[in-house]
Amino acid sequence: MKKAIVLMSFICFIALTANTKTPLSMNGGSKKVEVKNEMYKESIAACNACIKSCNECVNMCSKDKGVEMTTCIKLCKETIAACKAANKAMSANSKDVASMRAKCVTACEKSAIECEKFTNEHCKKCATDCLNAAKHCNKT
């Protein structure tokens, strides 16, 4: 029950922040945060790559229709939301940067573990990009 409330709160937060006017540019159908804060440039780039790979993984795994892909899809969607939130916080250098980056690390690591279970190329790439984003967001 507690996890459901936290997840719903996080989803509401993401939905609310999606309607704000943050500088965004289009990149292959996914929104990419512009880098205004050089301090987080590498982390933002790693999160953007992770978002792109997770979107691809969700799309490809959804076509698989296999029950075993359900967790992969769910975790990738959570990772996309966490990376977008972290990117927004880093771009604005908000007071929530540390907590958003920590949530991003957790989500990325969970997705990577799940995606590593599969042999298809999109899952392998997703796992690699998730681990890279986690590594960059784990830096102080």
N, C-alpha and C positions, 0 to 999 in steps of 0.2 A: 504494500500500500504506500509506504514511504517513497519507494523508488518511482511509483507511478505519479505521485504528486510532484516529485523533483523533476521528472521527465516532462510532465505537463507544464510546469513552470518554465522550464528551459525552452520548450516549444513556443510558449506564449511570448517569452522574451525575444526569441528569434523572429517571430511573426511581427512583433512591434518594431523591432529594429530594422526589419526589411522595408518598412515604410518611411524611414528617415532619409534625409538627403545626404548620403555619404558619397564621395566621389567614386564612381564605379565605371569600368569599361568592359566591353564584351570581349570574351576570349573563347571562341569555340562553343558558344552556347552557355558558358558558365560565367558568373560575375567575378571579376577580378578586382581586388582592392588596389588602388593606386598607392604607391609608396610615397608618403610625405614625410615619414620619420625614418631617416637613414639608419638609426640605431637598430631597427627591426627589419631592415631590408631583406636579409637572408631568410629570416623566419617567415615573413610574408610570402616570399617567393616559394619557399618549401610548402607552406600551407596551400598556396594556389595550385601547385602541382598535385598535392594530395587531393584537393577538391576535384580537380579534373579527373584524376585516376579513379576516385571513389564514384564519381558520376558515371564513368565508363563501366565500372564494375557493377554498379546497380543496374544499368541498362542491359548489360550482357547476361548477368545472373538472372534477371527477371525473365529473360527469354528461355532460360534453362528449365523453368517450371519445376525444378526439383525441390523437394522439401528440405534437403540438406543445404540449400542456398538461402533459406529464409533468414538465418542468423547473419549470414554474410551481408545480405541486403540491408537488414536492420542496422547493423553496426556501421556500415558505410554511410547510411543516411545520418546517423548520429555524428559521425566524424565530419561530414560535410557541414552540419550545423555548428559543431564545435570549432572547426577551422575558420568558418566565416565570422563567428563571434570573436575569435582571437584576432583575426585580421582587422576587424573593425576597431577593437580595443587598441591594438598596436598602432594602427594608422593614426588614431586620435590621441595616442599616448595617454589613454584614460587611466583613472585610478584603479580600474579593474584589470589591468594588463596581466598582473601576476596570476590572478585566479582564472582568467580566461585562458591563459597559456597552459596552466596546470590541467584544466578540463580538456584542452586540446590534446595534450600529451596522453592523458588517460584514454580518451576516445581513439586516438591514432594507434596506440599500443594494442587495444582490444581488437580493432579492425585488422591490424597486421597479423596478429595471432590467428584470427579466423581465416583470413585470406591465404595465409601460408599453408593451410590444410589442403588447398586445391592445387591442381596441376596446370590449369589453364593460364594462358599468358596474362590476361587482364587482371586476374587475382594476384598473380606474382608481382606484376607492376604496381598494383594497388598496395600490396604489403610493403614493397620497397619504398614507395613514396610516403606511405603512412609512417614508417620508421624514420625516414629522413625528416619529416615534419616534426615528429616527436622529439628527435634529437635537437633540432633547431629551437623548438619552443621550450626545451628543458634547460637551455643555456640561460645564465643569469645576466 
